[in-house]
């Protein structure tokens, strides 16, 4: 039996966070919400998170800085960007290195884009976790 997974949503816009809460109300995974990069890091210190979905443009710590810290400190967390900011050059290297799993543009299509991306990220995390628990054969 697979343990219940946790998704952390990070956005400084409370309207966006409330919209996400409503849209994902019936999903079968735990959901946590943060209004800043610093709040997200506090949550990560006390909660086991499997997927992080973050906005890029936030005051203080932006999403790119948050994702760099997550990559270094919590390398197994699957990272998704949710942003209306579509200039990819700022985080192109992160994409190219496979560090960002998906990019979702605001406004999103809930079923076709957002929920599908979260589902795929959860499948990716589960597969990655399963591969790590298989004993390695020594030739």
Order of alpha helices (4+ residues) and beta strands (2+ residues): beta-alpha-beta-alpha-beta-alpha-beta-alpha-beta-alpha
